[in-house]
Amino acid sequence: MSKQELKFEILNELGILSEGSKGWKKELTRISWNGEEPKYDIRTWDPEHKKMGKGITLTEEELRKLKDLIEKELEILENI
């Protein structure tokens, strides 16, 4: 059984969440995996965007839901 190559195209680099000591950055991107419909992605990348760490991929609907959840949590944190 052969391992299929994973193809990706980063369409938008939306922002850096953090950076590690070796230059790897945790980023929010809009990305197309294997030519499919673009999705939103949070994961670590090497400086050249050739190697990646584990991450999470979200549809637009999931991204909007995550935004709502984060806003609710921030509201709670502000009232502590």
N, C-alpha and C positions, 0 to 999 in steps of 0.2 A: 504494500500500500504506500503510495507516494504522498509526500506532504505538499499540499497546494500552497503556492506563494500568495501571501496576503498583499493586496495592492491597495494603496490609499492615496488620496489627494487632499491636502489641506487647502480648503477654499478661503478661509478667513482665520487669522490668528486674532482671537478676540481679546485675550489678555493673559498675563502671567499671574498666577496665584502665589507662587513661591519659587525659590531657587535653592538648589542644594550646593554643597561645597565643591562638587565636581562639575558644576556647570549645567546639570540637568535641571529642567524647569517644569513645574507643574502648570499646565496651561489649559485654558478653555479655548477650543477651536471649533470651527464648523468644518466637517470632514466628510468625504465620500469614501466608503469602504467598498472595494471590489466593484466600482462603477455604479453602486446603488445610490438611491436618493440621499442627499446630504443629511447628516445628523450632527448633534452637538456632542462634544467629547471633552472629558476631563481626564488627563493622564500626564505622566512625566515623559519628557522627550530629551534626547541628547541635543547638544547645541546645533547640530546639522539636520535635525528632524529625520534621521535615518534609523535610529534605534528608539524603542519606546518601552515604557514600563506598563504595568497593569493599569487599567483605567475603567471608566464608565462611559457608555454612549447613551445619549438621550434623544428621543424624538422632540419635535417642537412642543407638543402637548406635555410631555414629561418635564421639559425645561420650564414651561410656564407654571406647572404644579410645584416644582422645586422652588421657584421664585416665591410663590405664595407661602410655602412652608417656611422658607428662610425669613421672609418678612414677619410672619407670626412669631417665630422664635426670637428675632431681634427686638420685637415689641416687648416680649416677656423679659428679655435681658435688660432692656432700658428701664423697666419698672422694678428691678431688684434693688 
